Amino acid sequence: MRIYLAPLEGITGWIFRSAVHECFGGFDKYFVPFIRPNQMGHFSAREKKDILPEHNKGMRAVPQILTNRADDFLRTAEKLRDYGYEEINLNLGCPSKTVVTKGRGAGFLADPDKLDRFFEEIFGKCPLRISVKTRLGMEDASEFKRLLEIYNRYPVEELIIHPRVQKDFYKNTPDLDTFEEAAESSRSPVCYNGDIFSEVDWEKFVSRFPRTDCIMTGRGVLKDPSLARQLQGGKSADKSELRRFHDLLYAGYCEEMSGDRTILYKMKELWTYLVPLFADSKKYAKKIKKAEKCAVYEQIVDDLFAETELQP
């Protein structure tokens, strides 16, 4: 079984990935949130920090690129090779309207002919292995038949399928029937991505797809950072591990960011996912949400860990 960490923009940056890897592990690959090539051809400050080898020690990191221009993709791939990367991932799944309206991410799926020409160029010239993360289409899962025909014509390293269409965003349920057809027809190795939040979810998936030996999870890890370890047969996180995980994240954000408001925004986002792990934690969640100073926040977190226990 192989398990990958999904790239979640603004969340699973290098500080988060490093903390998950150090505290819990369990992942075979850690996908880096997308790089958006710009006209200047330079990485942004965030992108550069995310891909630096020293920020990805001990883990197999795979950068992701978001573009619909072959020359931008190839130029970025060359630069990533200089950093030592051997595989890159193409984002054809982002459902954000600001991305889709520019024909990128899931929006690129609306023009299969253009996508085919794009693939012909990048697979003919790219020096790195290329994996693809895709949705089923824009409006309807029936679009995926045409898309899979395109994918099957090229040496895709791995096809990571999130079986929703763009208009679903993250609502509704994954289309497992279409995923099943895709898994049987794909000429490339297939990885499943979508709604694996617990061991129960995983067991249900495996019972239907016993031959699919690779999954990607993102939101599930936000809810339980030890999820991958559990799916690999390890134990769930205990309170001391969660405290260490929190402290590594908090220290990393304090070092990288300036201003209590910016730091607390990141930590409050984290707690919206972590709070349900703790019993009788609603009052602490409210206090965290209202905190405006780091010193106040730190005391609330101390109290939460001292006074609550994990849910059974």
Secondary structure, 3 states (H helix, E strand, C coil): CEEEECCCCCCCCHHHHHHHHHHCCCCCEEEEEEECCCCCCCCCHHHHHHHCHHHCCCCCEEEEECCCCHHHHHHHHHHHHHCCCCEEEEEECCCCHHHHCCCCHHHHHHCHHHHHHHHHHHHHHCCCEEEEEECCCCCCHHHHHHHHHHHCCCCCCCEEECCCCHHHCCCCCCCHHHHHHHHHHCCCCEEEECCCCCHHHHHHHHHHCCCCCEEEECHHHHHCCCHHHHHCCCCCCCHHHHHHHHHHHHHHHHHHCCCHHHHHHHHHHHHHHHHHHECCCHHHHHHHHHCCCHHHHHHHHHHHHHHCCECC
